[in-house]
Amino acid sequence: MSTTPSPGPTAVPVPLSTAEPDAATLARAALAAEEPDAATLARAAEQTAGTLLAPAAPHRLTDVVPAPQQVQPDPTADWALPAEAVIVSSADPAALAVAEQLAQLLRPATGYPLPVTDATTPEPASGIALVLDDSADLGAEGYHVDIATDGVRITAATAAGLFYGVQTLRQLLPAAIESPSPATERWALPGGAITDAPRFPYRGAMLDVARHFFAVEDVLRVVDHLARYKLNHLHLHLTDDQGWRIAVDSWPKLTTVGGTTEVGGGPGGHYTKADYQRIVSYAAARHITVVPEIDLPGHTNSVLVAYPELAPDKIAPPPYTGIEVGFSYVDPADERTYDFVADVLGEVAALTPGPWLHIGGDEAFKVNGEVYTGFVERVQRIVADLGKTVVGWHQLAPAAHLDGRVLQWWGTNGEDPTTVDAVRRGARLIVSPGNHAYLDMKYAPDTPIGHDWAGLIDVRKAYDWDPGTHVADVPAEAVLGVEAPLWTESVTSLADIELLLLPRLPAIAELGWSTRASHDWAGFRDRLAAQGPRWTTAGITFYRAPEIPWRTAPTIPTQRNMPQTDTATP
């Protein structure tokens, strides 16, 4: 397998025509003129000369992950961001918020002020325009990027589409744009147009904060990684045997007792309601919906430690800090259990503006048959009465269907008649095959953390499958999307999270966003290789997978005596 990086862009500057005066002649003529706009003409001529004689943009329009739907390069239209550029947005507050985010992304590395303004009809004017156009035939998340000699225009029907266009623009700039401090660089963009929209409406990742607890700032960092690759859902696994992580006012000991443990005997922890709302708001600003999971009826040892009246024998078990599963459950025969479920789900639903409530449902080995399905059916009705849509692991499949129900399939064998039957009754699927999408699996035998019960998952295995056809006899239209779970039995730090997320997360993101026709391992590995210098520049940990021809991180000369600008993020 070749490890030679893909060739750079082949576009070359258009030569000066011998039939027209060159830029220098124009500049001299302007300076010699008596007209009041001579200086303006001179500046224009100087800019023209700089554009014509400058090297081509370092990236191609196709150098984007996930792969865009349609790309139309124009080698004559490369454009460089000038220091005086302005970002002009439609006046809609959501569009202006995206414009501010774009400015915050660009200011640290460029050192440019990049003021943000609004207009009824935004035009680039040698800067960047973000145009909200509800008549654009781009769908709820699609966008169009046009890079021309007069600047950049991003058009979308929604603020989410504008946001995804910004993420594409970010990848078309030099890797030094990820620098947290001003860098000397020509901020060139390749000319042409991109029209793009996602394949699936649900594109997500899951973070298990129950086995090991992670601070709010760590979760926000994960949100940033999802946003960079156009993922739009963050599933938080908030409860398990080892710890309860979300405050519930009506059952306070869930956190004061049940939240004080984690795998290996660490201190655990939990999110206050304010903490959780901060995560939800931060994600929403990046067009990511939080999907909270309260795992029931199993995976509940931390509940029973705090409230033994919910245990089948009414005796508190000892706190659990191991990694085995399937031994705990709340009592499905006790009405107090359903009071507990209604209270907890009601408080979590009130904190969560998104439509989903995930109720777990897997590995409840001691609750079988009709008792299990009866419990699930009753909990599903509680979720519906809260105005939410129920999501659960595919073990929920035998229970009666409830309108809108979503099953998250995590099997390792695509043959699953029980899930197929649930789909026939109306269920939709989020596809998370354990042997392709579980990011807690090791890359290779020597990966320092992770598991291998579902097999080793290198980058190619994470990429080479199709969510639309993976579960046999499930039609593509029943597949809501794809999600990459990260369980944290062996994960104890942000660096561990990033090591397992990257570079496999972009592979899953491409499966969720890009058309099946664009699926191409050779092309993907080269585009993925270009992400390495960006991660290095941004100080992000990642696994240097040997099957990827990683590029050396660029040397970034730091600008001297450049005033810093406010880059605070909402």
C-alpha positions, 0 to 999 in steps of 0.5 A: 500500500502506497504511503505517498501523500496525494498530489497537490492541486494542479491549478496554475495561475492564469498567465497575463495576456500580452494583449492587455496592460499588466498590473504594474502598468495599471498601477503606474497609470493610476498613480500618474492620473489626476483623477480623485480615485487614482489611489483606489485604482492603484490598490486594485491593480496591486491586488490583481497582480498579487492574485495572478502571481500568487501560488495556487491554493494549497487544497482542492475542493475535494479535500473535505471530510465528509465527502461533498455531494457535488464539486465544481472546481474553478482553477481561475477563481482561487481567493485569499482572505484579506486582512480587511475582510468583513463577514456579512450575514443575513439578519436572522439571529441564527445566521448571525450566530453562525457568522460569529462562530466563523469569525471566532474560528478564523481570528486566532490564526489569522490575527484579522479583526473580521468584523461581522455585520448583516445585510438584507442581501449579503454580498461577499465584497472581498469577504465572506457572505452567509446567505439564509435563503429559504427558497434554496433547494438544499433541504434542512441541512444542505448548503452551497459554497461558492468561492470566486475572485470577489470572495466567498458566498455560503448559501443555505435554507437554514442556519444548520446548513450555513454551519455545515458550510462553515465547517467545509470552508474551514477544511479548505483553508491551510491547516495553520487555520487551527493554530490558537495564535496568529500565524504567518500564512497566505489564507488561500481558498480553491476556487469553485463551488460545492453543493452538499447535503446529508444522506441520513438525518441522524448522524451521531456519536455516544459518550459513556460518562457512567463507567468513568465520569468526565467533566463538562469541559471534556464533553464540550470538547467532544461536541467540537469534534462532532461539529467539525465533521457534521455530526448532529447528535450526541448520545450521553449514556448517563446512568449505569451500574458504576454511577449515576451522572445527572441530578434529579431533584425528586430522587437526590440520592441518585447523585449524592450516593449513586454518583460517587463511584466509577470503574476502578474505584475512582471518585465518580461525579455528576452533572448538576442541572446547570451543567447539563443545560450548559452541555445542551446549549453548547451543543445546540449552538453547533446544531447538535441535539443531545440524546440523554440515556437513562438505562432501564430496567438493567444496568441499575446497580447505582440506583439500587445502592441509593434507593434499595426500595427499588430492588427486587429484594429491597436490600441495597447491593454494594457499590459496583466498580467492575465492568461485568453486565447483566446482574442488576435490575429495578423491580418491574412488579413494584409500582414505586418503580414506575413512580421513579421512572416517571419522575426521572424521565420527566425531569430529564425531558424538561431539561432536554429540548431535543425530541429523543429520550433513550431508555436503554433496555439492553442486557437485562438478563434477569428480566425475561419474556413477558415481564421484560416486554411489559416493563418496556411497553409501560416505560415507552408510554411514559416517554410518549406522555412526556411528548418525547420519542422513545429510543432504545437498544435493539433488545426493545424490539419484541415489545409492542410498537409505539409510534415513532419508536427508534431502535439502536442496533448494535449487533455484530451479525447483520441477520436479526429477524426480531429487529426486522419484525420490529421494523415491519411494525414501524420501528426505525433504526439507528445503526451502530454495529459493534464490529464497525462502529464501536469506538471503544474497540482496539485498533490493533492488538497493541492499542493501549486501551479499549476492548476486542470482544467485537473484534479489532476495528482499524480505520478501514473497518470503521469505513468499509460498510453501508448503514443503509444495507447492513442489517439484512431485510431492513429497507434503507428508508427505515434507517434513520442514521448511524451512531458511533458509541464510545464506552469508557470502561478503559477510558479515563481521560480526554486524551483517551477519548480522543485517541479512540475517536480519531481518526475513526470518527470521521469515517463514521461521519462520512458514512452518515453524511456522504452518498453511497456512490462517493464511498471510496477507501483510497480517496478517503484515506488521502483526505483523512491524512490531510486532517492529521496536521490540523489535529496536531496544530490544534493540540488534539490527540489522535492515533496515527493509524498505519494504514493512513499516509499521514502528512507531516504537520506544517511548521507554523511561523508565529506572527510577532507583535500582532494584537490578540482579538477576543475569541471567546466561544459561547 
